[in-house]
């Protein structure tokens, strides 16, 4: 009789006595992993030996997809927008330290900077898989310099730019290259932004609207041109107004093309957005909410004086201000903190809180066929958590890379 045996003899690991997040619900089920991928156990029993080479008892803990941070400016003394020093070493340090917070993939984010900084830094940030060395780098998020001066936040005004030609020329002149870029935040009301949005989307880059004075119709036009994300909703944009809800109105807009979804980042650190604002956004558009840390170099460091790109920053407790002002400049929250705060503030399900840090960011970047989920044949990047949603272990490609 012919054998149905699979070609692979690679060892199989079975995680037992766990509750896993799959299909939007936490269910009691084992997780099977081989060669860095989630395995379908049914195929295993019918086609193969039907047993695991290694069993790991999870002691009734939750297994969720690894967290993905699409907006992080640095941490642990590393500022991605600084061209001095060991850039790739700095990215590697943040990648390593992020494992303890359940982050398995991230987008190093550069704030508005001089052209020379982009030209120096971008070639040195490489897209790479995660592993024991640290979380994977999905690609770079460029936040600025094509943003509104009125809503610049902590971005230095002297380096802001406009679209002169309204095409890829402006982008390449400023950034030097777009090779490893996965997201660009821009203000859609800037003249000539339309062709820029279309060109970025054509290249497979997610366009996010933010740091912007756009009204709702300008925001809707940007979405119709291909924009699909909102950078830190409520922060650095016109406040919601009942006659013109501005960018916030995209959450319930009827002008979003059918089959398309607008995603939006939220900094759930208890400082950037009031719990009521988190609740309003989540109830209006739950499947679009993406938790981001927007963390700066001071994350993981004590209070005091730090930097964000070209700006001096003062840290007072959990607040990060542009030095000498009360202008918020990114957060010092970690992703696991954001997940716990989001759940508590909104009263959402554990599943929704975990998906906001995993499935939704993966969907927003078009990566959910391999990241942000525990579906069969996806990358075995996951976190093991207790019921308080404290990270106990982090796995990348089925390999334990951090343990509490």
LINUR-V194185 format. One record per helix or strand. SS is the DSSP state (alpha for helix, beta for strand). FROM is the first residue (numbers start at 0). LEN is the number of residues. If there is no record, write none. Layout:
ss: [SS & SS]
from: [FROM & FROM]
len: [LEN & LEN]
This chain:
ss: [beta & beta & beta & beta & alpha & beta & beta & beta & beta & alpha & beta & alpha & beta & beta & beta & beta & beta & alpha & alpha & beta & alpha & beta & beta & alpha & beta & beta & alpha & beta & alpha & alpha & beta & beta & beta & beta & beta & beta & beta & alpha & alpha & alpha & beta & beta & beta & beta]
from: [11 & 24 & 30 & 36 & 40 & 53 & 66 & 73 & 77 & 86 & 102 & 114 & 127 & 130 & 133 & 135 & 139 & 156 & 167 & 180 & 192 & 205 & 211 & 215 & 228 & 236 & 245 & 262 & 274 & 285 & 288 & 294 & 303 & 310 & 318 & 327 & 330 & 334 & 349 & 358 & 378 & 381 & 390 & 398]
len: [11 & 4 & 4 & 2 & 7 & 12 & 6 & 2 & 2 & 15 & 8 & 10 & 1 & 1 & 1 & 2 & 4 & 3 & 8 & 6 & 10 & 4 & 1 & 9 & 2 & 1 & 7 & 4 & 10 & 3 & 3 & 1 & 5 & 6 & 4 & 1 & 1 & 12 & 6 & 6 & 1 & 4 & 6 & 5]
